[in-house]
Amino acid sequence: CPAHQHIWKFSDDSTIVGCVSENYLEYRSIIMDFVNWCESNQLRLDT
């Protein structure tokens, strides 16, 4: 697995893609940063 993640941005949608093998903490940190950014910019997340 590569040790990096990708954020794909579309006109009205975003997707975070990452490969998680043994240590998911880095991936989780990126997800939490994105969630916080969305909240700060008053954007709604769908799961």
Phi, psi and omega per residue, in radians:
C1 nan 2.392 2.992
P2 -1.188 2.649 -3.104
A3 -1.623 0.573 3.137
H4 -2.429 2.857 -3.138
Q5 -2.090 2.854 3.109
H6 -2.194 2.465 2.977
I7 -1.966 2.078 3.101
W8 -1.785 2.167 -3.110
K9 -1.930 2.210 3.052
F10 -1.956 3.099 -3.057
S11 -1.011 -0.661 -3.128
D12 -2.336 0.385 -3.062
D13 -2.672 2.637 3.064
S14 -2.318 2.548 3.108
T15 -2.359 2.336 3.046
I16 -1.888 2.189 -3.119
V17 -2.117 2.265 3.108
G18 -2.646 2.744 3.106
C19 -1.785 2.077 -3.127
V20 -1.917 2.139 3.120
S21 -1.948 -1.430 -3.093
E22 -1.793 -0.789 -3.054
N23 -1.902 1.876 -3.099
Y24 -1.565 -0.022 -3.036
L25 -1.114 -0.676 3.115
E26 -1.130 -0.770 3.124
Y27 -1.106 -0.761 3.123
R28 -1.075 -0.666 3.113
S29 -1.088 -0.721 3.119
I30 -1.143 -0.717 3.102
I31 -1.084 -0.799 -3.131
M32 -1.132 -0.657 3.071
D33 -1.078 -0.728 3.134
F34 -1.164 -0.742 3.101
V35 -1.063 -0.796 3.122
N36 -1.101 -0.700 3.105
W37 -1.095 -0.743 3.117
C38 -1.098 -0.761 3.116
E39 -1.099 -0.727 3.136
S40 -1.127 -0.499 -3.114
N41 -1.813 0.265 3.078
Q42 0.941 0.804 3.076
L43 -1.884 2.458 -3.125
R44 -1.596 2.395 3.085
L45 -1.841 2.377 2.999
D46 -1.903 2.467 3.125
T47 -2.027 nan nan
